[in-house]
Amino acid sequence: MKNDEKNGNGKIDPGRIKAVLFDVDGTLSNTDDHLVARIASRLKLVSWLFKERNPQNFARRLVMAAETPGNFVYQIADRLGIDKFIAKYYKVLSASPLAKKPSKERFWLIHGVRDMLEALSQAYPMGVVSARDEGSTRDFLDHFELTGFFDVIVTSQTCRFTKPYPDPVVYAAQALGKAPEDCVMVGDTIVDVKSGKSAGAQTIAVLCGFGTEKELTRVGADLILPTTPDIQSYLSS
């Protein structure tokens, strides 16, 4: 096991990977860490309300609910064991007018992502599979001049059903001329992992976004890494 590798099922096969698919929020885009920290700081007065007296996780969930409400609702449903009932409404929730559409001024790129994309693009065709709407997804990619790295961009509006269904991963794989089994889906939430696995793809989960190591392990992520740029050394080895 490599030094930067976290827990996971340990079944990932880098030699099988012929294409790489990326989520956006928490995977390529920074998840408002400074806002999370600010909210957590203000909650310290009532820290006794939170597990281990640490409001950090609650603050992150709060930001997640504002940024991607559909994703947030699905994760809550998964914890309650009612995800199968919620899943069919997920597409509507993700595309809801209530979903936050960030301004360009609020976009942040995770440190090291550009260099990683540039390196991986020399070896793999790549795609984006996001639960965001097309407008805000492309705004983010265009803002940081990342669009050219990707041969396909799949959003919540591309397929009939979005993540956690397999449809967007299957669509992206076909657009790249690959079988889903030859792709790896990289994301930060259980929604990303479930979508990838249900499509037959391998999955890499990253801890720089909204998901926790415990829940990402529980849903069967094949590999869990601290940050998205860490996959460069893993796939390049």
RAFEN-V577406 format. One line per field, one symbol per residue. ss: DSSP state (@ for helix, = for strand, . for the rest). phi: phi as a letter, one per 20 degrees, with the letter a starting at -180 (. if undefined). psi: psi as a letter, one per 30 degrees, with the letter a starting at -180 (. if undefined). A space follows every 10 residues. Layout:
BEGIN
ss=???
phi=???
psi=???
END
This chain:
BEGIN
ss=....=..... ...@@@..== ==..=...=. ..@@@@@@@@ @@.@@@@@@. @@@..@@@@@ @@@@@@@.@@ @@@@@@@@@@ ..@@@@@..@ @@@@...... ...@@@..=. ..@@@@@@@@ ....=====. ...@@@@@@@ @@@...@@@. .===...... ......@@@@ @@@@@....@ @@=====..@ @@@@@@@@@. .=====.... ..@@@@@@.. ..===....@ @@@@@@.
phi=.ffeedfrfm dfcgfefdbc dcfdfmddef elgffgffff ffeffdfffd gllcegffff fffffffcgf fffffffffe mdffeegfef gfffefffff dffffefcdf gnffffffff ffdcfcbdcd efffffffff ffgdldgffd ebcdcfdfdf ddgeffgfff gffffemcfg fedcedbdcf ffffffffen efccdceede fdgfffffen gfbccgbggf fgfffef
psi=klegkalafg gkjeffkflk kkldkfeekk hheeeeeeee effffhfffl kghjgeeeee eeeeeeeiee eeeeeeeeef ggeeeeeffe eeeegkffkk jklffgkkkk kfeeeeeeef fffkkllkjk glleefeeee eeeghfeffk fkjkaffele kakglfeeee eeeeffglke fglkkklflf eeeeeeeffg llkkkkggbf lleeeeeegg kfkkleleff feeeff.
END
